[in-house]
């Protein structure tokens, strides 16, 4: 079941991803090990919605953690985006949907 807030979050993030002010996307495991930075995979307007971001993140995590023991679980990933100097952290609800966990001023 998808709650209204989740749908609103996804729509908001879809708009956010199309915003040219999106300056950085960072994918990490729950222990903050960086597995991807924007530049290859996560570049607007390719990231058109939150579901795509989540799926791509999970696939990327699976590829990068295949050699690790034990392999990382998709629920362990965290995604942060930086928009207009605001660092927005996303926490996975499931394999295809994230919710905004926090919004913090960007740390330089």
C-alpha positions as CSV (number, residue, x, y, z in Angstrom):
1,X,0.0,0.0,0.0
2,X,1.3,3.4,-0.9
3,X,0.4,6.3,1.3
4,X,-0.6,9.7,-0.1
5,X,2.5,11.2,1.5
6,X,4.7,8.8,-0.4
7,X,3.1,9.7,-3.7
8,X,3.5,13.4,-2.9
9,X,7.1,12.8,-2.0
10,X,7.7,11.0,-5.3
11,X,6.0,13.7,-7.3
12,X,8.0,16.4,-5.4
13,X,11.2,14.5,-6.0
14,X,10.4,14.1,-9.7
15,X,10.1,17.8,-10.0
16,X,13.2,18.3,-8.0
17,X,15.2,16.0,-10.3
18,X,14.2,18.0,-13.3
19,X,15.4,21.2,-11.6
20,X,18.6,22.5,-13.0
21,X,19.7,23.5,-9.5
22,X,20.2,19.8,-8.7
23,X,23.9,19.8,-8.1
24,X,24.8,16.5,-6.6
25,X,23.4,13.0,-6.0
26,X,25.2,10.7,-3.5
27,X,24.4,7.1,-2.9
28,X,25.9,5.4,0.2
29,X,25.4,2.3,2.2
30,X,24.0,2.7,5.7
31,X,27.6,2.8,7.1
32,X,28.2,5.9,4.8
33,X,30.5,4.1,2.3
34,X,30.1,6.0,-1.0
35,X,29.0,3.8,-3.9
36,X,28.1,6.5,-6.4
37,X,28.3,10.2,-7.0
38,X,26.4,12.0,-9.7
39,X,28.1,12.3,-13.1
40,X,27.5,8.8,-14.6
41,X,24.1,7.5,-13.7
42,X,22.2,10.2,-11.9
43,X,22.0,13.2,-14.1
44,X,18.8,15.2,-14.9
45,X,16.7,14.7,-16.8
46,X,17.6,11.0,-16.8
47,X,16.4,10.7,-13.2
48,X,12.8,11.5,-14.0
49,X,11.2,10.1,-10.9
50,X,12.0,8.7,-7.4
51,X,11.1,5.1,-8.4
52,X,13.8,5.1,-11.1
53,X,16.3,6.5,-8.6
54,X,15.5,3.9,-6.1
55,X,15.7,1.0,-8.6
56,X,18.9,2.3,-10.1
57,X,20.4,2.7,-6.7
58,X,19.4,-0.8,-5.7
59,X,20.9,-2.3,-8.9
60,X,24.1,-0.2,-8.5
61,X,24.4,-1.4,-4.9
62,X,23.9,-5.0,-5.9
63,X,26.6,-4.8,-8.5
64,X,29.1,-3.0,-6.2
65,X,28.4,-5.2,-3.2
66,X,28.5,-8.5,-5.1
67,X,32.0,-9.2,-3.9
68,X,31.4,-8.1,-0.3
69,X,30.5,-10.6,2.4
70,X,27.8,-10.5,3.3
71,X,26.3,-8.7,0.3
72,X,24.6,-5.4,1.1
73,X,20.8,-5.4,1.2
74,X,19.0,-2.7,-0.9
75,X,17.3,-1.5,2.3
76,X,20.7,-0.4,3.6
77,X,21.2,2.2,0.9
78,X,20.8,5.9,1.6
79,X,20.5,8.6,-1.1
80,X,21.3,12.3,-0.6
81,X,20.7,15.0,-3.0
82,X,21.9,18.6,-2.9
83,X,19.6,21.2,-4.3
84,X,20.1,24.9,-3.8
85,X,22.6,24.2,-1.1
86,X,20.1,22.1,0.8
87,X,21.2,18.5,1.6
88,X,18.1,16.2,1.4
89,X,18.5,12.7,2.7
90,X,16.2,10.0,1.5
91,X,15.5,6.8,3.4
92,X,14.1,3.7,1.5
93,X,10.6,2.6,2.3
94,X,11.0,-0.5,0.0
95,X,13.0,-1.4,-3.1
96,X,11.2,1.2,-5.3
97,X,10.3,4.1,-3.0
98,X,12.2,6.5,-0.8
99,X,10.9,9.0,1.7
100,X,12.6,12.3,2.5
101,X,14.4,11.7,5.8
102,X,15.9,15.1,6.5
103,X,16.7,18.4,4.9
104,X,19.9,20.1,6.1
105,X,22.0,23.1,5.0
106,X,24.8,21.9,2.8
107,X,28.1,21.3,4.7
108,X,31.1,22.7,2.8
